[in-house]
Amino acid sequence: MIRSVLFICLLALSNLASAGDSAKHTILVVGDSISAAYGIEPELGWVSLLSGKIAQQKNGYQVINASVSGDLTSNGLNRLPDLLKKYQPAIVIIELGGNDGLRGVPLRLIQRNLQKLVEQSQASGARVLLAGMRIPPNYGVRYAEAFHEVYHKVAEQNDIELVPFILDGVGGNGDFMQSDGIHPTVEAQPTILTHVWKSLEPMLN
């Protein structure tokens, strides 16, 4: 009888351990076309490459890509509550704002929306990684520089990790940009992943 009870207890503990091993912490990517792999096969985009890297490391994380081409920060705000409820992420990567800048959206509105995205993510219990963006200087050097600075302000205000410029070394490089001059090619995706990974890896530990 004692042996039977002991066996049952050990079996229960074994099942609990297996369940814990199979449980995955979610990294949720909320972005626009840069993260949605616009113009290339989705499995070749940087988010898919990240998913593969995460899987190889077997560190207990999985990646969900909830990026939509063309999204503004306001679209992200509309979608985020349901995404947080559905996936209950441990980490949220916010890669939004580029389309706002290209449309000349007022900087105070962009900053306010990014701030709300961060606040909502943190309120759900997630840590946040913010991906910074730049826009071409033909929108006006003053606006372009102030736009980029918005990401630094939001990151500093909330004490969160920041990728200063997710397309660093990619934007403006003809070998890494599609013919539209806006979206990165397949060849650029590993470089983008490198930028993200540098800031993300410490968060996984």
N, C-alpha and C positions, 0 to 999 in steps of 0.2 A: 504493500500500500504506500509506504513512504517513498519507495523507488518510483512508483507511478506518479505521485504528486511532484517529486523532484523533476521527473522527465517532462511533465506538463509545464512546469515553471520555466525550465530551460528552453523548451520549445517556444513559449510565449516571448521570452527575452530575445530569442533568435529572430522571431518574426518582427519584433519591434525594431531591432537593429537593421534588418533588411529594409523595413519601411523607411527608416531614417536615411539609409544609403541611397534609396531610390528617389527620395524627395529632392526637388531641385529649387534653388533660389532663382528667381527670374530677373533678368536684366531686360528692361523695357526700353526700346528705342522709339522715341516720338520725334519724327523729323519730316523733312520735305523730300524733294527729288534727289538730293545728294545722298540721302540714306535709303531712298526707295529704288535706287539703281536705275534711274531714268535713262533710257536709250541703250541699255545693255541687259544681258540676261541676269535676272535677279540673283541667281546663285553665284554670280561673279562679283556682286557688290560687296562693299566693305563690311556691311552688317552680316552677310552670309559668311564672309571670311572670319569675322569675329566669332560667329557661332561655331565654326569648325575648330578654331583655336581653343575655344572654351571646352569643346567636347574632348579634344585631345588631352587637355590637362586634367580632366576628370575632377574638377574642383567643386562640384556640386551646384554649378550654375547652368542655366539655359537662357537663350536669347530669343526674345519675341520682337519682331520688327513691325511696328505699327505706324510706319512712315507713309505719307501720302504726297505724291508729286503735286506741287502748286500750293501746298498748305501755307497759310499765314499763321502768325502766332495766335490770332483770334480763333482760327480753325482748331489749332491744337488745344486751346482752352475749352472749346466745346466738346472735344472728343476725350480729353484726359480723364474726367471723372469716371466714365464707364470703363475705360481701360484700367484704371487703378483698381476698381472694384472687381473686374474680371480676372486680372492677372496677379494682383497683390504683389507687385514687384519689390525686390530688395534694393534694386538700383534703377533709377530712371535716367536715361541719356536724352537730354533735350537738344535737338539740332533743328532749330527754327529761327526765323527772323530774316533769312536771306531774301525771301520773296517780299517781305515788308519793305526792306531797304530798296529793292529794285522798283517798287511802286511809290517810293517816296513817302511812306507812312511816317507821320510825326514821331520823332525819337522818343518823346515822353510816353507815347502809346506803346511803342515796341518794348520799352523798358518796363512799363506797367504790366504788360502781358507776360513777359518773361518772368517777372517777379511772381505773378500769380501762378504760373506753371510750376515754379520752384516751391512755392508755399503749399500748393495742393499736393505735390509729390511728397514733401516732407511730412505733411499732416497725415498722410497714409502710412507713414513709417519708413518710407524709402529714402535712401541717400541719392544725391543728384550730381550728375556730371553734365556741365553745360558746354556745348560745342560752339565756339566763337566763329564768326563769319566776317568777311570783308566784302565790299562792293566796289565796282570800278570807279576810279576818280572822276570819270566824266559826269557823274552825278553831282559833282562839286566836291572839291577836296575837303572843305570844311564839314559838309554833311557826312562824307564817307568816313572821315577819321572819327567824328563824333559817334557815328553808327557803331564802329568797331569798339569804341570805348564803352558802349552800353553793356557789353558782355562782361567786361572787367568790373564794372560797377555792380552788376547783379551778383557776380561771383564773390566779390569782396563783401558785399552787404550781407550775404547769406553764408559766408564761410564755406563755400562748396568748391569742388574741383572744376578746373576750367581747361579746355583745349583752346589755347589762344586763337588759333586760326586753323580750322579743320582742313582747309585746302592749301595749307602752306607748302610751297614748292610745286603745287599743282595748278592753281589759278594763274593764268597768263602764260603757262607753258604749253606751247602748241602740240607737243608730243603727248600731253596728258589731258587735253581737252577735246571734246567733241566739236564738230563743225559749228555748232551754235555759240561756241566760246563761253558757255555757262556751265555745262555739265561735264564731269570728268569721264574719261575713257576707262576701259577695263584695266589698262596698264597702270592707271593712277590709283586703283583701289588698295593695293598693298601699302602705298604711301599714306593714304588716309587712315588705314587701320593702324599703322605705326603711331600716328599722332594720337589717336584715340587710346590705344593701348598704354601709352606712356602715362596717361592720367588715370586710366581705369584700373590698371594692374594693382596699384596700392590699395584700391578700394575692395579688391577681392580678398585681401588678406586680413 
